[in-house]
């Protein structure tokens, strides 16, 4: 199982109870297919940087969950046919330790010998 992060921008005409109901249905979909919710947040109503359709604001929701790759296809299909979703994005979350290792440049043998020679 991999850890995924999904951000949804919902239409601003949705009331708070409707947003909560939508979030619960999404959590049930994830849990129903063997996934496990790690974190779920409703970021709330925010102004968009550019209009989507005729909307200038949207309701942001965030999910972090463990799931098999097959679940992503089902979620993507559900998000594409839902009328209340303006945008969605799902990414594979990387472990912090993996990102720190990727940032550190590896020393090559030539660089190590030149550093040793400069110290002498």
PEQUI-V567839 format. One record per pair of residues at least 24 apart in sequence whose ideal C-beta (glycine too) atoms are under 10 Angstrom apart, sorted by the first residue. I is the first residue (numbers start at 1). J is the second residue. Records with the same first field share a line. If there is no record, write none. Layout:
I: J, J
//
This chain:
1: 34, 35, 36, 65, 66, 67, 68, 69, 71
2: 65, 66, 67, 68, 69, 71, 72, 92, 93
3: 36, 38, 64, 65, 66, 67, 92, 93, 94, 95
4: 30, 35, 38, 63, 64, 65, 66, 67, 69, 71, 72, 75, 90, 91, 92, 93
5: 38, 39, 62, 63, 64, 65, 89, 90, 91, 92, 93, 94
6: 30, 40, 61, 62, 63, 64, 65, 67, 72, 75, 76, 79, 88, 89, 90, 91
7: 41, 43, 60, 61, 62, 63, 87, 88, 89, 90, 91
8: 42, 43, 58, 59, 60, 61, 62, 63, 79, 82, 84, 85, 86, 87, 88, 89, 90
9: 43, 46, 48, 52, 55, 57, 58, 59, 60, 61, 84, 85, 86, 87, 88, 89
10: 42, 45, 58, 59, 60, 61, 82, 84, 85, 86, 87, 88
11: 52, 53, 55, 57, 58, 59, 82, 83, 84, 85, 86
12: 45, 46, 47, 48, 55, 56, 57, 58, 59, 86
13: 55, 59, 84
14: 45, 58, 59, 84
15: 59
16: 42, 44, 45, 59
18: 59, 84
19: 44, 45, 59, 60, 61, 84
20: 61
22: 59, 61, 82, 84, 85
23: 61, 62, 63
25: 78, 82
26: 61, 63, 65, 75, 78, 79, 82, 85
27: 63, 65
29: 71, 74, 75, 78
30: 63, 65, 66, 67, 71, 74, 75
31: 65, 67
32: 71, 74
33: 67, 68, 70, 71, 74, 75
34: 66, 67, 68, 70, 71
35: 63, 65, 66, 67, 68, 71, 72, 75
36: 65, 66, 67
37: 63, 64, 65, 66, 67
38: 63, 64, 65, 66, 93
39: 63, 64, 65
40: 64, 65
48: 86, 87
52: 86, 87
53: 86
55: 86
58: 85, 86, 87
59: 84, 86
60: 87
61: 85, 88
63: 90
64: 93
65: 90, 93
66: 93
//
